[in-house]
């Protein structure tokens, strides 16, 4: 795919142009040095790394569907939002999770465009901040025709702002692709390897997992670790860590050409996580050692995998509390804390098909998504 973004031109995908909202270039000294060295701004660099990856995933899935158009959302400034809405003329708007953009929301409300919040959630950390702006948050939330909440905790947080337009119908992220249940179609002979996956990792977390790999390999010589960074523009930093510890690693998008002495595979593409998850029963989920709030663990748990995570999982408190209680997930703060349960689980566990999935689905506190709770006219446009 031939794709690039130049702030003076437009975003090009295979020769076709599409408008990307203008973002003022930060005027930091580091940006000026980057422009001088390369001829590109820091914004150009970030845009190419971030936009290209997301576009690629979209085109893989929906390039043949002419009824679906990919368009980046506008920057939330009044003038840009107005131009965006006048161009696209939406009949209804869906926001997801905690994406609350005031200018877009108020413009839609003032122009009688219904807005729905899907999988609505507020983390404990965000709730503490929004409490300081209670009146503003109330005005934002009452602009929604409907807020479909993903948990009882978030529902309570929304109600704090005197919001009445709430339905709790469960978590959309409990809907798992059928591809996760299918057999591994890759013709790869990894039967003799124990595979550990470090998923959605952030800065400092890769080093923890690489140190864990070194410790665990003393116990399990055939260990293979897959590192899937949250942002692939950090690949070179992960490679530097692997080199520092003199490990044999490959950077690629597949699991081909793996040798018996390969230690680490660094995945440099998006959209292939499911096929990798099928190969492992031991997964560390990132964004949790650092204070990021964690990543959604449901897909991993549905794969019947044991989960390791750091202490910072406030974005998914209810889910992690449940998984910890059922001994499906384990909190770790260092490579030493990860070593002990990983060894114990590998020696003692006997995986049964869909055992974790059954435990999750049988728990009454887990909010599975149930669209049947919605009436046929619940989210109909006003016009």
C-alpha positions as CSV (number, residue, x, y, z in Angstrom):
1,X,0.0,0.0,0.0
2,X,1.4,3.4,-1.0
3,X,0.3,5.9,1.7
4,X,1.8,9.1,3.1
5,X,0.7,12.3,4.7
6,X,2.1,15.8,4.0
7,X,0.6,18.6,6.1
8,X,0.8,20.9,3.1
9,X,-1.1,18.5,0.8
10,X,-3.5,15.6,1.6
11,X,-3.4,12.0,2.7
12,X,-2.8,9.7,-0.2
13,X,-3.9,6.1,-0.3
14,X,-3.0,4.3,-3.5
15,X,-3.2,7.6,-5.3
16,X,-6.6,8.6,-3.9
17,X,-6.8,11.7,-1.9
18,X,-8.7,12.2,1.4
19,X,-8.7,15.2,3.6
20,X,-7.0,15.0,7.0
21,X,-7.9,17.8,9.4
22,X,-5.0,20.4,9.8
23,X,-3.1,20.2,13.0
24,X,-0.9,23.1,14.0
25,X,2.7,22.0,14.1
26,X,4.2,22.2,17.6
27,X,7.1,24.7,17.6
28,X,9.4,22.9,20.1
29,X,13.1,22.9,19.4
30,X,13.2,19.2,18.9
31,X,10.6,19.6,16.1
32,X,12.7,22.2,14.4
33,X,15.8,19.9,14.5
34,X,13.7,17.0,13.0
35,X,12.5,19.2,10.2
36,X,16.0,20.5,9.5
37,X,17.4,16.9,9.4
38,X,14.7,15.2,7.3
39,X,12.6,17.8,5.6
40,X,9.5,16.4,7.3
41,X,7.8,17.8,10.4
42,X,7.3,15.8,13.5
43,X,3.6,15.8,12.6
44,X,4.3,14.3,9.2
45,X,6.3,11.5,10.9
46,X,3.6,10.7,13.5
47,X,0.9,10.9,10.9
48,X,2.6,8.5,8.6
49,X,3.3,6.0,11.4
50,X,-0.2,6.2,13.0
51,X,-2.5,6.9,10.1
52,X,-1.0,4.4,7.7
53,X,-1.4,1.5,10.2
54,X,-5.0,2.2,10.9
55,X,-5.8,2.8,7.3
56,X,-4.2,-0.6,6.4
57,X,-6.4,-2.5,8.9
58,X,-9.5,-0.8,7.5
59,X,-8.7,-1.5,3.9
60,X,-7.9,-5.2,4.7
61,X,-11.4,-5.6,6.1
62,X,-13.7,-3.3,4.2
63,X,-12.0,-2.4,0.9
64,X,-14.6,-4.3,-1.1
65,X,-17.6,-2.7,0.7
66,X,-18.5,0.5,-1.2
67,X,-21.1,1.4,1.5
68,X,-18.4,2.0,4.1
69,X,-16.0,5.0,4.0
70,X,-13.1,5.6,6.3
71,X,-12.7,9.2,7.3
72,X,-10.7,10.5,10.3
73,X,-12.7,12.4,12.8
74,X,-12.2,16.2,12.9
75,X,-10.1,17.9,15.6
76,X,-12.5,19.2,18.2
77,X,-12.4,22.9,17.5
78,X,-15.7,24.8,16.6
79,X,-14.6,25.9,13.1
80,X,-13.2,22.5,12.0
81,X,-16.2,20.6,13.4
82,X,-18.6,22.9,11.6
83,X,-16.8,22.3,8.2
84,X,-16.8,18.6,8.8
85,X,-20.5,18.4,9.6
86,X,-21.5,20.6,6.6
87,X,-19.5,18.3,4.3
88,X,-20.8,14.9,5.6
89,X,-24.3,15.9,6.8
90,X,-24.7,13.0,9.3
91,X,-28.2,11.7,10.2
92,X,-27.0,10.0,13.4
93,X,-23.7,9.9,15.2
94,X,-22.3,7.1,17.4
95,X,-19.5,7.7,19.9
96,X,-17.8,4.8,21.6
97,X,-16.4,4.1,25.1
98,X,-15.2,7.3,26.7
99,X,-14.8,9.4,23.5
100,X,-16.6,12.6,24.6
101,X,-15.8,15.5,22.3
102,X,-17.7,18.6,23.5
103,X,-17.7,20.7,20.3
104,X,-18.8,17.8,18.1
105,X,-21.5,16.8,20.7
106,X,-22.9,20.3,21.1
107,X,-22.9,21.0,17.4
108,X,-24.9,17.8,16.8
109,X,-27.3,18.7,19.5
110,X,-27.9,22.2,18.3
111,X,-28.6,20.9,14.8
112,X,-31.0,18.1,16.0
113,X,-28.7,15.3,15.1
114,X,-29.2,12.3,17.5
115,X,-26.1,11.1,19.3
116,X,-25.7,7.6,20.8
117,X,-22.8,6.6,23.1
118,X,-22.0,2.9,22.5
119,X,-20.2,0.9,25.2
120,X,-20.2,3.9,27.4
121,X,-17.7,3.9,30.2
122,X,-16.0,6.1,32.7
123,X,-12.9,4.9,34.5
124,X,-12.4,5.6,38.2
125,X,-9.6,8.0,37.3
126,X,-11.7,9.9,34.7
127,X,-14.6,10.1,37.1
128,X,-12.4,11.8,39.7
129,X,-11.5,14.4,37.1
130,X,-15.0,15.0,35.8
131,X,-16.4,15.5,39.3
132,X,-14.5,18.8,39.3
133,X,-16.6,19.9,36.2
134,X,-19.9,18.4,37.2
135,X,-22.1,21.0,35.5
136,X,-20.1,20.7,32.2
137,X,-20.3,16.9,32.2
138,X,-24.0,17.1,32.9
139,X,-24.5,19.3,29.8
140,X,-22.4,16.9,27.7
141,X,-24.2,13.8,28.8
142,X,-27.7,15.1,28.5
143,X,-27.0,15.9,24.8
144,X,-27.0,12.2,24.1
145,X,-30.3,10.6,23.0
146,X,-29.1,7.4,24.6
147,X,-26.1,6.1,26.5
148,X,-25.6,2.4,26.3
149,X,-23.4,1.5,29.3
150,X,-21.0,-1.3,29.5
151,X,-21.0,-2.0,33.2
152,X,-22.8,-1.2,36.5
153,X,-19.8,0.8,37.7
154,X,-19.9,3.1,34.7
155,X,-23.7,3.4,35.1
156,X,-23.3,4.6,38.6
157,X,-20.7,7.1,37.5
158,X,-23.0,8.4,34.7
159,X,-25.9,8.7,37.2
160,X,-23.7,10.9,39.4
161,X,-24.0,13.6,36.8
162,X,-27.8,13.3,36.9
163,X,-28.1,11.6,33.6
164,X,-31.3,9.7,32.9
165,X,-30.9,8.5,29.3
166,X,-29.0,5.4,30.3
167,X,-29.4,1.7,29.4
168,X,-27.0,-1.0,30.7
169,X,-26.8,-3.7,28.1
170,X,-23.3,-5.0,28.7
171,X,-19.9,-4.8,27.1
172,X,-19.5,-4.8,23.4
173,X,-16.0,-6.1,23.9
174,X,-17.4,-9.4,25.1
175,X,-18.4,-10.1,21.5
176,X,-15.4,-12.2,20.3
177,X,-14.7,-12.8,16.6
178,X,-15.5,-16.3,15.4
179,X,-11.9,-16.4,14.0
180,X,-10.7,-16.8,17.6
181,X,-12.4,-20.2,17.9
182,X,-11.2,-21.6,14.6
183,X,-8.1,-23.8,14.2
184,X,-4.7,-22.3,13.5
185,X,-4.4,-22.4,9.8
186,X,-0.7,-21.5,9.7
187,X,1.5,-24.3,8.5
188,X,4.0,-23.8,11.4
189,X,5.6,-26.5,13.4
190,X,5.8,-24.9,16.9
191,X,4.6,-28.0,18.8
192,X,7.8,-28.3,20.8
193,X,8.0,-24.6,21.8
194,X,6.4,-23.0,24.8
195,X,5.1,-19.7,23.6
196,X,4.8,-16.6,25.8
197,X,3.1,-13.5,24.4
198,X,3.7,-9.9,25.5
199,X,0.6,-8.1,24.1
200,X,0.0,-4.4,23.7
201,X,3.2,-3.4,25.4
202,X,4.3,0.1,26.2
203,X,7.6,1.6,27.1
204,X,9.5,-0.2,30.0
205,X,7.1,-3.2,29.7
206,X,9.0,-4.9,26.8
207,X,12.2,-4.9,29.0
208,X,10.3,-6.5,31.9
209,X,9.0,-9.3,29.5
210,X,12.4,-9.8,27.9
211,X,14.0,-10.2,31.4
212,X,11.2,-12.6,32.3
213,X,12.0,-14.6,29.1
214,X,15.6,-14.9,30.1
215,X,14.7,-16.2,33.6
216,X,12.0,-18.6,32.3
217,X,14.3,-20.0,29.6
218,X,16.6,-21.4,32.3
219,X,13.6,-23.5,33.3
220,X,12.1,-24.0,29.8
221,X,14.9,-24.0,27.2
222,X,12.4,-24.2,24.3
223,X,10.6,-21.0,25.3
224,X,9.7,-18.5,22.5
225,X,8.5,-15.0,23.3
226,X,6.3,-12.9,21.0
227,X,6.3,-9.2,21.6
228,X,3.4,-7.3,20.1
229,X,3.9,-3.6,20.9
230,X,0.9,-1.3,21.3
231,X,2.5,1.1,18.8
232,X,4.6,-0.4,16.1
233,X,6.6,2.9,15.7
234,X,8.4,1.7,18.8
235,X,9.8,-1.4,17.1
236,X,13.4,-0.1,16.9
237,X,13.4,0.5,20.7
238,X,12.3,-3.1,21.4
239,X,15.0,-4.4,19.0
240,X,17.6,-2.3,21.0
241,X,16.5,-4.0,24.2
242,X,16.8,-7.5,22.7
243,X,20.3,-6.7,21.4
244,X,21.3,-5.4,24.8
245,X,20.6,-8.8,26.3
246,X,22.3,-10.6,23.4
247,X,19.1,-12.5,22.4
248,X,18.4,-13.9,19.0
249,X,15.3,-12.2,17.6
250,X,13.3,-11.7,14.4
251,X,11.2,-8.7,13.4
252,X,8.3,-9.7,11.2
253,X,4.6,-10.0,10.7
254,X,4.3,-13.7,10.7
255,X,5.8,-16.8,12.3
256,X,7.6,-18.2,9.3
257,X,11.3,-19.1,9.2
258,X,11.6,-19.4,13.0
259,X,14.8,-21.4,14.0
260,X,15.1,-23.6,17.1
261,X,17.4,-21.0,18.8
262,X,15.1,-18.0,18.1
263,X,14.4,-16.3,21.4
264,X,12.1,-13.3,20.5
265,X,9.7,-12.5,17.7
266,X,8.8,-8.8,17.5
267,X,5.6,-8.4,15.6
268,X,5.7,-5.3,13.3
269,X,2.1,-5.2,12.0
270,X,-1.5,-4.8,13.2
271,X,-4.5,-7.0,12.7
272,X,-2.9,-10.4,13.3
273,X,-3.3,-10.7,17.1
274,X,-6.0,-13.4,17.0
275,X,-3.9,-15.9,15.1
276,X,-1.0,-15.4,17.5
277,X,-3.2,-15.8,20.5
278,X,-4.2,-19.3,19.3
279,X,-0.6,-20.4,19.9
280,X,-0.2,-19.4,23.5
281,X,-1.7,-20.0,26.9
282,X,0.5,-17.5,28.7
283,X,-0.1,-13.8,27.9
284,X,1.1,-10.6,29.5
285,X,-1.2,-7.7,28.7
286,X,0.5,-4.3,28.6
287,X,-0.5,-0.8,29.5
288,X,-0.6,-2.0,33.1
289,X,2.9,-1.8,34.5
290,X,2.8,1.9,33.4
291,X,-0.1,4.0,34.7
292,X,-2.1,3.7,31.4
293,X,-5.1,1.8,32.8
294,X,-4.6,-1.6,31.1
295,X,-6.0,-3.1,27.9
296,X,-9.1,-5.3,27.5
297,X,-8.4,-8.8,28.7
298,X,-11.5,-10.5,27.4
299,X,-10.3,-11.7,24.1
300,X,-7.2,-13.3,25.8
301,X,-9.3,-15.0,28.4
302,X,-11.7,-16.3,25.8
303,X,-8.7,-17.9,24.2
304,X,-8.3,-19.9,27.5
305,X,-5.0,-18.2,28.2
306,X,-3.6,-17.3,31.6
307,X,-3.1,-13.5,31.9
308,X,-0.4,-11.6,33.6
309,X,-0.8,-7.8,34.1
310,X,0.6,-4.9,36.1
311,X,-1.2,-3.0,38.9
312,X,-2.7,-0.3,36.7
313,X,-5.8,-1.8,35.2
314,X,-8.4,0.9,36.2
315,X,-9.9,1.0,32.7
316,X,-11.2,-2.5,33.2
317,X,-11.5,-2.8,37.0
318,X,-14.6,-5.1,37.1
319,X,-13.3,-7.5,34.5
320,X,-9.8,-7.9,36.1
321,X,-11.2,-8.2,39.6
322,X,-13.3,-11.1,38.4
323,X,-10.4,-12.8,36.4
324,X,-8.1,-12.4,39.4
325,X,-10.7,-14.0,41.7
326,X,-11.0,-17.0,39.3
327,X,-7.2,-17.4,39.0
328,X,-7.4,-16.7,35.3
329,X,-5.3,-13.5,35.6
330,X,-2.4,-12.6,37.9
331,X,-1.0,-9.2,38.9
332,X,2.7,-8.8,38.7
333,X,5.0,-5.9,39.2
334,X,8.4,-7.3,38.1
335,X,10.0,-10.1,36.2
336,X,10.5,-12.0,39.4
337,X,6.8,-11.8,40.2
338,X,6.0,-13.1,36.8
339,X,8.4,-16.0,37.0
340,X,6.8,-17.9,39.8
341,X,3.2,-18.2,38.6
342,X,4.4,-18.8,35.0
343,X,6.5,-21.8,36.2
344,X,3.7,-23.1,38.4
345,X,1.0,-22.8,35.8
346,X,3.1,-24.5,33.1
347,X,3.9,-27.5,35.4
348,X,0.5,-28.0,37.0
349,X,-2.2,-26.7,34.6
350,X,-4.2,-29.0,32.3
351,X,-6.1,-26.9,29.8
352,X,-9.6,-28.1,29.0
353,X,-11.4,-26.7,25.9
354,X,-13.3,-23.5,26.7
355,X,-12.8,-23.8,30.4
356,X,-12.1,-20.1,31.0
357,X,-14.9,-19.1,28.6
358,X,-17.3,-21.2,30.5
359,X,-16.3,-19.6,33.8
360,X,-16.7,-16.1,32.4
361,X,-20.1,-16.8,30.9
362,X,-21.4,-18.4,34.0
363,X,-20.6,-15.4,36.2
364,X,-23.7,-13.2,36.9
365,X,-21.5,-10.0,37.5
366,X,-20.1,-10.1,34.0
367,X,-22.1,-7.8,31.7
368,X,-22.4,-9.5,28.3
369,X,-23.8,-7.4,25.5
370,X,-27.5,-8.0,24.9
371,X,-28.9,-6.0,22.0
372,X,-32.4,-7.5,22.6
373,X,-32.8,-5.0,25.4
374,X,-33.2,-2.3,22.8
375,X,-36.5,-1.4,21.3
376,X,-36.8,-1.1,17.5
377,X,-37.2,2.7,17.7
378,X,-34.7,3.3,20.4
379,X,-31.9,4.7,18.2
380,X,-33.9,5.8,15.2
381,X,-32.8,9.1,13.7
382,X,-34.9,12.2,14.3
383,X,-35.0,12.9,10.5
